[in-house]
Amino acid sequence: MSAIICNRGLSYVVGVLLVLGVTLGAVVVFNQVLGFQAGVLTSLQALDVRRLGESLVPVEGVIGKSGPSTTYVHLVVYNNGLIPTCLLEARVLETTLSFNKPTCTSDNPLVNPREYGIVNFCDIGCPSITPKEYVVIARTLHNKIVTFRVVFR
């Protein structure tokens, strides 16, 4: 009879140890997954910090003449963000006007926070554009895609 009690006691201890081992293993796996997810979120937030600091706001589109037959088209923007930025690409929908620069340069300068800047779509021999409201799609220095409506006058 004592052998049966001993086996029951032994199987009880083994069962408790098994449950504790599985529970401990589950806790370790959960902590590893949670730590990995926290690391991923932290790195994604670090990447988005600069993008969130960008905020170019269109002021107006300018259509003008600098000579008897020379037309120019400019977009005046205001940097309402926290970091200097510029537009690398822009396209005025319903027209053939587009702008594409690989980096911010002297003819496409950085716009500092709380300052205005000018994006030159075209300086010489521009296609004709009717003064009205257009949709402009653009990409900023830190790959933020923006879409806004601009009145070209």
C-alpha distance (Angstrom), angle and dihedral (degrees) to the residues before:
residue distance angle dihedral
M1 . . .
S2 3.78 . .
A3 3.83 89.9 .
I4 3.81 90.4 57.6
I5 3.81 91.9 49.7
C6 3.80 90.3 46.9
N7 3.84 91.3 51.2
R8 3.81 90.9 48.1
G9 3.78 90.8 49.9
L10 3.81 91.1 46.6
S11 3.81 93.4 48.6
Y12 3.81 89.4 47.3
V13 3.82 91.2 53.2
V14 3.82 91.3 45.7
G15 3.83 90.1 49.2
V16 3.83 92.3 49.9
L17 3.79 91.3 47.6
L18 3.80 90.4 48.7
V19 3.83 92.1 51.6
L20 3.82 91.1 46.3
G21 3.82 91.1 48.8
V22 3.82 93.3 50.3
T23 3.82 91.2 45.9
L24 3.80 92.2 48.7
G25 3.82 90.5 47.4
A26 3.82 91.0 50.8
V27 3.82 90.8 50.3
V28 3.81 91.3 50.4
V29 3.82 92.6 49.2
F30 3.82 91.0 46.5
N31 3.82 91.2 51.6
Q32 3.81 91.5 48.3
V33 3.82 92.2 51.0
L34 3.80 91.9 44.8
G35 3.82 91.2 49.2
F36 3.80 91.5 49.5
Q37 3.80 92.2 49.5
A38 3.80 91.3 48.5
G39 3.81 90.1 51.2
V40 3.79 91.8 49.9
L41 3.81 92.0 49.0
T42 3.79 91.4 48.4
S43 3.80 92.7 51.6
L44 3.82 92.2 46.3
Q45 3.80 90.5 50.4
A46 3.80 90.2 50.7
L47 3.81 89.4 54.1
D48 3.80 93.1 48.6
V49 3.81 96.6 47.5
R50 3.80 92.7 85.4
R51 3.79 93.0 42.4
L52 3.80 91.3 51.5
G53 3.82 89.7 51.6
E54 3.81 91.1 58.4
S55 3.77 118.9 92.6
L56 3.79 119.6 155.6
V57 3.79 111.5 178.5
P58 3.81 120.5 -164.5
V59 3.79 115.0 -125.0
E60 3.79 101.4 -179.4
G61 3.75 145.2 -39.0
V62 3.79 117.0 -115.5
I63 3.79 125.2 -151.2
G64 3.77 112.2 -175.6
K65 3.76 148.4 149.9
S66 3.77 122.5 -118.3
G67 3.79 93.1 -179.2
P68 3.78 141.4 0.4
S69 3.82 94.0 -68.8
T70 3.81 104.5 8.0
T71 3.79 116.0 104.1
Y72 3.79 126.2 -173.6
V73 3.81 131.6 -165.9
H74 3.80 119.7 -158.1
L75 3.78 135.7 172.1
V76 3.81 117.7 -146.0
V77 3.82 112.4 -149.8
Y78 3.79 133.8 -177.0
N79 3.82 122.5 -147.7
N80 3.79 105.0 -133.5
G81 3.81 91.3 168.3
L82 3.77 137.2 90.6
I83 3.81 102.1 -108.1
P84 3.82 135.1 48.4
T85 3.79 112.4 -96.5
C86 3.79 143.6 160.4
L87 3.78 138.9 -162.9
L88 3.79 115.4 -98.6
E89 3.79 96.5 -178.7
A90 3.77 134.1 16.1
R91 3.78 136.0 166.9
V92 3.79 129.1 -168.3
L93 3.80 106.5 -144.2
E94 3.82 119.1 -132.0
T95 3.83 89.2 28.2
T96 3.78 138.2 70.2
L97 3.81 91.9 -117.8
S98 3.77 114.3 123.1
F99 3.77 137.8 154.7
N100 3.80 126.5 -152.2
K101 3.80 126.2 173.0
P102 3.82 124.7 161.3
T103 3.83 94.1 -142.9
C104 3.77 142.6 -1.2
T105 3.81 106.1 -77.1
S106 3.79 139.3 165.6
D107 3.82 90.8 -81.3
N108 3.83 90.0 43.7
P109 3.81 102.2 35.6
L110 3.79 129.1 -175.4
V111 3.79 113.1 -95.0
N112 3.79 109.1 -136.2
P113 3.81 120.9 -140.9
R114 3.82 113.2 -77.4
E115 3.80 92.4 13.0
Y116 3.80 136.2 107.2
G117 3.78 126.0 -119.2
I118 3.79 137.3 -176.1
V119 3.78 126.4 -130.1
N120 3.81 111.4 -158.3
F121 3.78 110.3 -146.5
C122 3.76 92.9 172.9
D123 3.81 135.6 -6.0
I124 3.80 105.8 175.9
G125 3.79 130.4 27.8
C126 3.79 95.3 2.5
P127 3.78 120.2 -178.6
S128 3.78 113.0 -105.8
I129 3.79 114.1 -90.5
T130 3.78 124.5 -171.6
P131 3.80 115.6 -130.2
K132 3.81 106.1 -108.4
E133 3.80 142.3 98.2
Y134 3.81 116.2 -56.2
V135 3.79 135.0 179.4
V136 3.80 114.2 -117.9
I137 3.80 122.2 -162.3
A138 3.80 115.0 -164.4
R139 3.81 143.5 169.5
T140 3.79 120.6 -141.4
L141 3.79 130.8 -146.5
H142 3.82 93.2 -87.6
N143 3.83 94.6 45.2
K144 3.77 97.0 -98.1
I145 3.81 109.6 153.4
V146 3.80 113.7 -142.4
T147 3.79 131.4 -176.3
F148 3.77 122.6 -167.9
R149 3.78 142.3 158.1
V150 3.79 115.9 -115.2
V151 3.78 129.9 -173.7
F152 3.81 109.8 -137.8
R153 3.83 112.9 -155.9
